[in-house]
């Protein structure tokens, strides 16, 4: 199906948000979905999220749904088939509740779906809606990044890895668990690690690294000569992280964007927050902070924590004489939060500096004649020893985020002093 570009100006409500908070349980139960069905489930969830537990049914224009999934087609037979598959797929979750008790449950992914007069109406079972809406355990799945994927296994691996981006590793998964996450459990063919590695792991890893905002690397654990467990090391993809955010004027015209700027939030960070959380959510946290601004030392740090941890006015007043253990836990959370905020601001500064240096590189390249440019590329490639680095440079040239450090060193040697900021 041919790809189409999503015009954000034509979308309304939750669909403008770009990211959907997808509960870990939901991510783990969708392994057997095809690529189209997986994309469809994410867009339906994004559309319904704000009223997930309060509305009995949800609606979306069928053509908008097709556009968000990534194809421009009047083939409603395909859409019907995918909706039918979601209604027939059994969702199973097995997780701990707030009190540490094990909870197991099953539900169909959609309790019903129908197409009428160009409108898709659908619903979730109440039990599954509660799991999907749970704000404590979720991953932000970017529905625009998912359009880059061409295989269901690649998108499934991205969803299962992305929620661990802050910790840097998925932790060890037994191969049986991994096969279930990829939807190939019960297959004798993929019972062989050789086949699993060649047909599932390697292609899926390559697609995640090429198409998404993270870079992953698999590691294996063995018992004797047999591989028993797998984990993935995860880091942000600098290329996507720097250039994924839309640079259009639309977001800058929003009132909430202007309020963020008045609070000293940088342009790129303000647009990133709005893209990730939506206008209403960011405005709520701005209002919350303004009501409690007394004693706030770092506006950016406080807002970052409020957005991340969903600060709200407590329903009940805190006890007048809190337990010392509670105070100590709160103090530790505050310390951990401050460290995370500092690390976040540091990463934001590094990205800004990288973007500035890449602009300098673009300017330097533009001054070279075609012969010099070709020679520069050949010389730079000859200094790269890693196959992934070389392939990334061939695809992205001097804007290759994976090779940013090497690129800056190369041009600093070629043009000494080029990266010094002009006073």
C-alpha positions in Angstrom: 0.0 0.0 0.0 1.5 3.4 -0.9 2.7 5.6 1.9 1.1 9.0 2.4 2.3 11.9 4.6 0.2 12.8 7.6 -0.9 16.5 7.5 -1.1 17.3 11.2 -3.2 20.4 10.5 -6.1 18.1 9.4 -6.1 16.2 12.6 -8.0 17.1 15.8 -8.0 16.2 19.4 -5.8 13.3 20.6 -4.6 12.5 17.1 -2.5 15.7 17.1 -0.5 14.3 20.0 1.7 11.9 17.9 2.4 9.7 20.9 0.2 7.2 22.6 0.7 6.0 26.2 0.7 2.3 25.7 0.4 0.1 28.8 3.1 -2.5 29.2 0.5 -5.2 29.3 -0.9 -4.2 26.0 2.6 -4.2 24.4 3.2 -7.7 25.6 -0.1 -9.2 24.3 0.1 -8.1 20.7 2.9 -10.3 19.4 0.8 -12.2 16.9 -0.6 -9.1 15.2 0.5 -8.3 11.6 2.2 -5.0 10.9 -1.0 -3.3 9.7 -3.0 -4.6 12.7 -0.3 -3.5 15.2 -0.2 0.0 13.7 -4.0 0.1 13.6 -4.3 -0.9 17.3 -1.9 2.0 18.3 -3.8 4.6 16.3 -7.2 3.4 17.7 -5.8 3.6 21.2 -4.3 7.1 20.6 -7.7 8.3 19.3 -9.6 6.8 22.3 -7.1 7.5 25.1 -8.6 10.6 26.7 -12.0 9.0 27.2 -10.9 5.4 27.4 -12.6 4.7 30.7 -15.4 7.2 30.6 -16.9 6.6 27.1 -18.5 3.3 26.1 -17.5 3.6 22.4 -15.1 5.7 20.3 -15.3 6.9 16.7 -12.8 8.0 14.1 -13.1 8.9 10.4 -12.2 5.8 8.4 -10.1 7.7 5.9 -8.2 9.5 8.6 -7.6 6.1 10.2 -6.2 4.8 7.0 -4.0 7.8 6.6 -2.7 7.5 10.2 -1.9 3.9 9.7 0.1 4.8 6.6 -1.7 4.1 3.4 -4.0 6.0 1.1 -6.6 3.5 -0.1 -10.3 3.0 -0.5 -9.8 -0.7 0.1 -12.1 -1.0 3.0 -12.0 -4.8 2.8 -8.5 -4.6 4.2 -9.6 -2.3 7.0 -12.5 -4.6 7.8 -10.2 -7.6 7.8 -7.8 -5.9 10.2 -10.6 -4.7 12.6 -12.0 -8.3 12.6 -8.5 -9.6 13.5 -8.3 -7.2 16.5 -11.7 -8.3 17.7 -10.7 -12.0 17.4 -7.3 -11.6 19.0 -7.2 -12.6 22.7 -5.3 -10.2 24.9 -3.7 -11.8 27.9 -1.9 -9.9 30.8 0.0 -11.3 33.8 1.3 -8.5 36.0 1.5 -7.3 39.6 -1.1 -4.9 41.0 -0.4 -1.9 43.3 -0.2 -4.1 46.3 2.2 -6.6 44.7 -0.5 -9.3 44.1 -0.4 -11.2 40.9 -3.2 -10.4 38.4 -4.0 -12.5 35.3 -6.7 -11.7 32.8 -7.9 -12.1 29.2 -10.0 -10.0 26.8 -10.4 -9.5 23.1 -8.4 -6.5 21.9 -11.6 -4.8 20.7 -15.0 -5.8 22.1 -16.6 -4.6 18.8 -15.9 -2.5 15.7 -18.1 -1.3 12.8 -17.9 0.8 9.7 -20.8 3.0 8.8 -21.1 6.1 6.5 -17.3 6.4 6.5 -17.0 6.3 10.3 -15.3 3.6 12.3 -16.9 3.0 15.7 -15.2 0.6 18.2 -15.0 -0.2 21.9 -12.7 -1.9 24.5 -13.9 -4.2 27.2 -14.0 -2.4 30.6 -11.3 -4.6 32.1 -8.9 -4.0 29.2 -9.7 -0.3 29.0 -8.5 0.0 32.7 -5.3 -1.8 31.8 -4.7 0.4 28.7 -5.4 3.6 30.6 -3.2 2.8 33.6 -0.7 5.8 33.8 1.7 4.0 36.1 3.1 1.5 33.6 3.3 2.8 30.0 5.5 3.4 27.1 5.2 6.4 24.7 4.7 4.9 21.3 5.2 7.5 18.5 2.5 6.7 15.8 4.5 8.7 13.2 7.7 6.7 13.8 5.7 3.4 13.5 4.9 4.4 9.9 8.5 3.8 9.1 8.3 0.1 9.8 7.7 -2.4 7.1 7.6 -5.6 9.3 5.4 -6.6 12.2 8.4 -8.2 14.0 10.4 -4.9 13.8 7.6 -2.9 15.2 6.9 -5.5 17.9 10.6 -5.4 19.0 10.5 -1.5 19.0 7.5 -1.4 21.3 9.0 -4.0 23.7 12.4 -2.2 23.8 11.3 1.5 23.9 9.9 1.4 27.4 13.4 0.5 28.7 15.1 3.5 27.0 15.8 5.2 30.3 17.4 2.2 31.9 19.4 1.3 28.8 18.6 -2.4 28.8 15.5 -4.6 28.6 17.0 -7.0 31.1 17.2 -10.7 30.3 14.3 -12.5 28.6 14.1 -16.3 28.4 14.0 -17.2 24.7 10.5 -18.7 25.2 9.3 -15.3 26.5 11.0 -13.5 23.5 9.3 -15.9 21.1 5.9 -15.0 22.6 6.6 -11.3 22.4 7.4 -11.7 18.7 4.3 -13.8 18.1 6.3 -16.9 17.0 5.7 -19.1 20.0 4.4 -22.6 19.1 6.4 -22.6 15.9 8.7 -25.6 15.6 10.8 -23.7 12.9 11.5 -20.9 15.4 12.2 -23.3 18.1 15.7 -23.4 16.6 17.8 -20.5 17.7 19.6 -20.5 14.4 16.3 -19.8 12.6 15.1 -17.4 15.2 18.3 -15.3 15.0 18.4 -15.3 11.2 14.8 -14.6 10.4 13.5 -12.7 13.4 16.2 -11.1 15.6 18.7 -9.8 13.0 16.1 -8.3 10.6 14.1 -6.8 13.4 17.1 -5.2 15.1 18.2 -3.8 11.7 14.8 -2.2 11.1 14.6 -0.7 14.6 18.0 0.9 14.2 17.2 2.2 10.8 13.6 3.4 11.3 13.1 4.5 14.9 14.4 6.9 17.6 16.4 4.2 19.4 19.4 2.0 18.6 19.4 -1.5 20.1 22.0 -4.2 20.3 21.2 -7.8 21.3 23.2 -9.8 23.8 22.9 -13.5 24.5 23.3 -15.8 27.5 24.2 -19.4 27.1 24.0 -22.6 29.1 26.7 -24.8 27.7 26.5 -24.2 24.0 22.8 -23.4 23.8 21.5 -19.9 23.9 18.9 -19.6 26.7 18.3 -15.8 27.2 18.4 -12.6 25.3 18.5 -8.9 26.2 18.8 -5.7 24.3 21.0 -2.7 25.1 19.2 0.5 24.2 20.3 4.1 23.5 18.7 7.0 21.8 19.2 7.3 18.0 20.9 10.8 17.8 19.8 11.2 14.1 16.1 10.8 14.9 16.3 12.5 18.3 17.7 15.7 16.7 15.6 15.9 13.6 12.3 14.1 14.4 10.6 17.1 15.9 8.6 19.2 13.4 10.2 22.6 12.9 7.0 24.2 11.4 5.5 27.4 12.8 2.2 25.6 13.9 3.4 24.6 17.4 5.0 28.0 17.9 1.7 29.7 17.5 0.0 27.8 20.3 -0.6 29.7 23.5 0.9 27.0 25.6 4.1 27.2 23.6 4.4 30.9 24.3 3.8 30.3 28.0 6.6 27.7 28.1 9.0 30.2 26.4 8.1 32.9 29.0 9.1 30.4 31.7 12.5 30.0 30.0 11.9 26.7 28.3 14.1 26.3 25.1 12.3 26.3 21.8 13.1 22.7 20.9 12.3 21.4 24.4 9.0 23.3 24.4 8.0 21.7 21.1 9.1 18.3 22.2 6.9 18.5 25.4 3.9 19.5 23.4 4.5 16.8 20.8 4.9 14.1 23.4 2.1 15.1 25.9 -0.3 17.3 24.0 -1.4 20.9 24.6 -3.9 20.3 27.3 -1.7 18.1 29.5 1.2 20.6 29.3 -1.1 23.4 30.2 -2.4 21.5 33.2 1.2 21.1 34.5 1.9 24.8 33.8 -1.2 25.8 35.9 -0.1 23.3 38.6 3.4 24.9 38.8 2.1 28.4 38.8 -0.2 27.6 41.8 2.8 26.2 43.7 5.6 28.4 42.3 6.8 29.4 45.8 10.0 27.6 46.5 10.5 26.3 42.9 14.2 26.8 42.2 14.3 25.3 38.6 11.3 26.0 36.5 12.4 23.6 33.7 13.3 20.9 36.2 10.0 21.2 38.0 8.0 21.2 34.8 9.9 18.2 33.5 9.1 16.3 36.7 5.5 17.4 36.6 5.1 16.2 33.0 6.9 12.9 33.6 5.2 12.0 37.0 1.8 13.6 36.3 1.8 16.0 39.3 -1.8 16.6 40.5 -3.5 18.3 43.4 -4.0 15.6 46.0 -7.5 14.5 46.6 -7.0 14.4 50.4 -4.7 16.5 52.6 -1.5 14.8 53.7 -1.4 13.5 57.3 -0.3 16.2 59.8 2.3 13.8 61.3 3.7 11.7 58.4 5.5 8.5 59.1 9.4 9.0 59.1 9.7 6.2 56.6 7.4 8.1 54.2 9.4 11.3 54.7 12.6 9.4 53.9 11.1 7.8 50.8 9.9 11.3 49.7 13.4 12.7 50.3 15.0 10.0 48.2 12.4 10.5 45.4 13.2 14.2 45.4 17.0 13.5 45.2 16.5 10.9 42.4 14.2 13.3 40.6 16.8 16.2 40.8 19.5 13.9 39.4 17.2 12.8 36.6 16.3 16.4 35.8 20.0 17.4 35.8 20.8 14.5 33.4 17.8 15.5 31.2 18.9 19.1 30.9 22.5 17.9 30.2 21.3 15.7 27.3 19.2 18.6 26.0 22.3 20.9 26.0 24.3 18.2 24.2 21.7 17.9 21.5 21.6 21.7 21.0 25.3 21.7 20.7 25.3 18.8 18.3 22.7 20.5 16.1 24.8 23.7 16.0 27.9 21.8 15.0 26.0 19.9 12.3 24.9 23.2 10.9 28.6 24.3 10.8 29.4 21.1 9.0 26.7 21.8 6.4 28.1 25.3 5.8 31.7 23.9 5.4 30.5 21.2 3.0 28.6 23.8 0.9 31.8 25.7 0.3 33.6 22.7 -1.2 33.4 21.9 -4.9 32.0 18.6 -6.1 35.5 17.0 -6.4 36.5 18.0 -2.9 33.2 16.8 -1.5 33.6 13.3 -3.0 37.2 13.2 -1.7 36.0 14.3 1.8 33.4 11.5 1.9 35.9 8.8 0.7 38.5 9.9 3.3 36.0 10.0 6.1 34.6 6.5 5.2 38.1 5.1 5.2 38.4 6.0 8.8 35.2 4.1 9.9 35.7 0.5 11.1 32.2 -0.4 12.0 29.8 -1.7 9.3 26.8 0.0 10.9 28.6 3.3 11.1 29.6 3.2 7.4 26.1 2.2 6.3 24.6 5.0 8.4 27.0 7.5 6.8 26.2 6.3 3.3 22.5 6.8 4.0 22.6 10.2 5.8 25.9 11.7 4.8 27.3 14.5 7.0 24.0 14.5 9.0 24.7 11.0 10.3 23.9 11.3 14.0 25.6 7.9 14.8 28.9 9.3 13.5 28.5 12.9 14.9 31.6 12.7 17.1 33.8 11.4 14.3 32.3 13.9 11.9 33.1 16.8 14.2 36.7 15.5 14.8 37.2 15.1 11.0 36.1 18.7 10.1 37.9 20.2 13.1 41.1 18.7 11.8 40.3 19.8 8.2 39.2 23.3 9.2 40.8 24.1 12.6 38.7 26.5 14.7 35.5 26.1 12.6 33.4 25.0 15.5 34.4 27.9 17.8 31.4 30.0 18.6 31.6 33.6 17.3 31.5 36.2 20.0 
